[in-house]
Amino acid sequence: MIRHGAKLVHAFAEASVPKVTLVLRKAFGGAFIAMNSRDLGADYVFAWPRATLGVMGAKQAVGIVNRRDIAAADDPEASRNEFAEKYTTEHLTSSIAAAEGYVDEVIPPMDTRRRLGEALSTLDAIASPTHGVRNIPL
């Protein structure tokens, strides 16, 4: 499995075509990076307003960050959910990802087709040295 995943990451990293990413719902950790993130070389990364992006999901993150508070709570599951909701709004929203540079633009679902078309047209007009070169064989 790791070998196949490495091939996918290598293909995305070495692809010489315009690379545009749209996050619709959730994108976390290595999976987000491997699926054509800004860090892997995406030319544009867009996200819908309700998308959540981060290092890991909220429940997993608060399980690490707030583990003592959760363990000491009268109702650990309710406490975990409360911490997770707060963590999501403070760290995982698409607007926060845009502010931190992981997403170029938060776009409404109604504008998706138009915005993706504009991005591809822009990339077509830009003569990038990496675009148009033959892709690597896998």
DRENDO-1510 file (C-alpha; in Angstrom, 1 decimal, always signed):
<recs>
REC; n; res; u; v; w
REC; 1; MET; +0.0; +0.0; +0.0 .
REC; 2; ILE; +2.8; +2.4; +0.9 .
REC; 3; ARG; +4.5; +1.7; -2.5 .
REC; 4; HIS; +1.3; +2.6; -4.4 .
REC; 5; GLY; +0.7; +5.7; -2.3 .
REC; 6; ALA; +4.3; +6.8; -3.0 .
REC; 7; LYS; +3.7; +6.4; -6.7 .
REC; 8; LEU; +0.6; +8.6; -6.5 .
REC; 9; VAL; +2.5; +11.3; -4.6 .
REC; 10; HIS; +5.4; +11.1; -7.0 .
REC; 11; ALA; +3.0; +11.4; -10.0 .
REC; 12; PHE; +1.3; +14.5; -8.5 .
REC; 13; ALA; +4.6; +16.1; -7.6 .
REC; 14; GLU; +6.2; +15.5; -11.1 .
REC; 15; ALA; +3.1; +16.2; -13.2 .
REC; 16; SER; +3.8; +18.9; -15.7 .
REC; 17; VAL; +0.2; +19.9; -16.4 .
REC; 18; PRO; -1.8; +22.6; -14.7 .
REC; 19; LYS; -2.8; +21.3; -11.3 .
REC; 20; VAL; -6.0; +22.6; -9.6 .
REC; 21; THR; -7.5; +21.3; -6.4 .
REC; 22; LEU; -11.0; +21.8; -5.0 .
REC; 23; VAL; -11.8; +20.7; -1.5 .
REC; 24; LEU; -15.5; +19.9; -1.2 .
REC; 25; ARG; -15.9; +18.5; +2.3 .
REC; 26; LYS; -12.9; +17.3; +4.3 .
REC; 27; ALA; -9.1; +17.1; +3.8 .
REC; 28; PHE; -6.9; +16.0; +6.6 .
REC; 29; GLY; -3.2; +15.2; +7.1 .
REC; 30; GLY; -1.1; +13.3; +4.6 .
REC; 31; ALA; -4.1; +12.5; +2.5 .
REC; 32; PHE; -4.7; +16.2; +1.8 .
REC; 33; ILE; -1.0; +16.7; +1.0 .
REC; 34; ALA; -0.9; +13.7; -1.3 .
REC; 35; MET; -4.0; +14.7; -3.2 .
REC; 36; ASN; -2.5; +17.7; -4.8 .
REC; 37; SER; -2.1; +20.3; -2.1 .
REC; 38; ARG; -0.3; +23.6; -2.4 .
REC; 39; ASP; +2.7; +22.0; -0.7 .
REC; 40; LEU; +2.8; +19.3; -3.4 .
REC; 41; GLY; +2.8; +21.9; -6.2 .
REC; 42; ALA; -0.9; +22.6; -7.0 .
REC; 43; ASP; -1.2; +25.8; -9.0 .
REC; 44; TYR; -4.6; +26.7; -7.4 .
REC; 45; VAL; -6.3; +25.3; -4.4 .
REC; 46; PHE; -10.0; +26.2; -3.9 .
REC; 47; ALA; -12.3; +25.1; -1.1 .
REC; 48; TRP; -16.1; +25.4; -0.5 .
REC; 49; PRO; -17.1; +27.4; +2.5 .
REC; 50; ARG; -18.2; +24.4; +4.6 .
REC; 51; ALA; -15.0; +22.4; +3.9 .
REC; 52; THR; -12.8; +21.5; +6.8 .
REC; 53; LEU; -9.0; +21.2; +6.4 .
REC; 54; GLY; -6.2; +20.4; +8.8 .
REC; 55; VAL; -3.5; +18.1; +10.1 .
REC; 56; MET; -6.2; +15.8; +11.6 .
REC; 57; GLY; -9.8; +15.6; +12.4 .
REC; 58; ALA; -11.2; +17.5; +15.3 .
REC; 59; LYS; -12.0; +14.5; +17.6 .
REC; 60; GLN; -8.5; +13.0; +17.0 .
REC; 61; ALA; -6.8; +16.4; +17.7 .
REC; 62; VAL; -8.7; +17.1; +20.9 .
REC; 63; GLY; -8.1; +13.5; +22.0 .
REC; 64; ILE; -4.4; +14.5; +22.0 .
REC; 65; VAL; -4.5; +18.2; +23.0 .
REC; 66; ASN; -7.3; +18.0; +25.6 .
REC; 67; ARG; -6.9; +14.4; +26.8 .
REC; 68; ARG; -6.6; +15.2; +30.5 .
REC; 69; ASP; -9.6; +17.5; +30.5 .
REC; 70; ILE; -11.7; +14.9; +28.6 .
REC; 71; ALA; -10.6; +12.2; +31.0 .
REC; 72; ALA; -11.5; +14.3; +34.1 .
REC; 73; ALA; -14.9; +15.3; +32.8 .
REC; 74; ASP; -18.1; +13.8; +34.2 .
REC; 75; ASP; -19.2; +12.9; +30.7 .
REC; 76; PRO; -16.0; +12.3; +28.6 .
REC; 77; GLU; -17.9; +11.8; +25.3 .
REC; 78; ALA; -19.8; +15.1; +25.6 .
REC; 79; SER; -16.7; +16.8; +26.7 .
REC; 80; ARG; -14.8; +15.4; +23.6 .
REC; 81; ASN; -17.6; +16.6; +21.3 .
REC; 82; GLU; -17.6; +20.1; +22.9 .
REC; 83; PHE; -13.8; +20.4; +22.5 .
REC; 84; ALA; -14.1; +19.1; +18.9 .
REC; 85; GLU; -16.7; +21.6; +17.9 .
REC; 86; LYS; -14.6; +24.4; +19.3 .
REC; 87; TYR; -11.5; +23.1; +17.7 .
REC; 88; THR; -13.2; +22.8; +14.3 .
REC; 89; THR; -14.4; +26.5; +14.4 .
REC; 90; GLU; -11.0; +27.7; +15.6 .
REC; 91; HIS; -8.7; +25.6; +13.4 .
REC; 92; LEU; -10.3; +23.7; +10.6 .
REC; 93; THR; -12.5; +26.0; +8.6 .
REC; 94; SER; -11.8; +26.8; +4.9 .
REC; 95; SER; -11.5; +30.5; +5.7 .
REC; 96; ILE; -8.7; +29.7; +8.2 .
REC; 97; ALA; -7.0; +27.5; +5.7 .
REC; 98; ALA; -7.2; +30.4; +3.2 .
REC; 99; ALA; -5.8; +32.9; +5.7 .
REC; 100; GLU; -2.9; +30.5; +6.5 .
REC; 101; GLY; -2.1; +30.0; +2.8 .
REC; 102; TYR; -3.2; +26.4; +2.3 .
REC; 103; VAL; -6.2; +27.4; +0.2 .
REC; 104; ASP; -6.0; +30.2; -2.4 .
REC; 105; GLU; -9.7; +31.0; -2.4 .
REC; 106; VAL; -12.9; +30.0; -0.7 .
REC; 107; ILE; -15.6; +29.8; -3.5 .
REC; 108; PRO; -19.3; +29.3; -3.2 .
REC; 109; PRO; -20.6; +26.0; -4.8 .
REC; 110; MET; -22.6; +28.0; -7.3 .
REC; 111; ASP; -19.4; +29.6; -8.6 .
REC; 112; THR; -17.3; +26.4; -8.9 .
REC; 113; ARG; -17.6; +25.8; -12.6 .
REC; 114; ARG; -16.9; +29.4; -13.5 .
REC; 115; ARG; -13.9; +29.7; -11.1 .
REC; 116; LEU; -12.3; +26.4; -12.2 .
REC; 117; GLY; -12.7; +27.5; -15.8 .
REC; 118; GLU; -11.0; +30.8; -15.1 .
REC; 119; ALA; -8.2; +29.1; -13.2 .
REC; 120; LEU; -7.5; +26.7; -16.1 .
REC; 121; SER; -7.7; +29.6; -18.7 .
REC; 122; THR; -5.3; +31.6; -16.6 .
REC; 123; LEU; -2.9; +28.6; -16.4 .
REC; 124; ASP; -3.2; +28.0; -20.1 .
REC; 125; ALA; -2.3; +31.6; -20.8 .
REC; 126; ILE; +0.8; +31.5; -18.5 .
REC; 127; ALA; +3.8; +29.9; -20.2 .
REC; 128; SER; +5.1; +27.9; -17.2 .
REC; 129; PRO; +8.3; +26.0; -17.7 .
REC; 130; THR; +6.8; +23.0; -15.9 .
REC; 131; HIS; +3.5; +22.9; -17.9 .
REC; 132; GLY; +3.6; +21.0; -21.1 .
REC; 133; VAL; +6.5; +18.8; -20.4 .
REC; 134; ARG; +5.9; +15.1; -20.8 .
REC; 135; ASN; +4.6; +13.3; -17.7 .
REC; 136; ILE; +6.8; +10.6; -16.1 .
REC; 137; PRO; +6.0; +7.0; -16.7 .
REC; 138; LEU; +4.8; +5.0; -13.6 .
</recs>
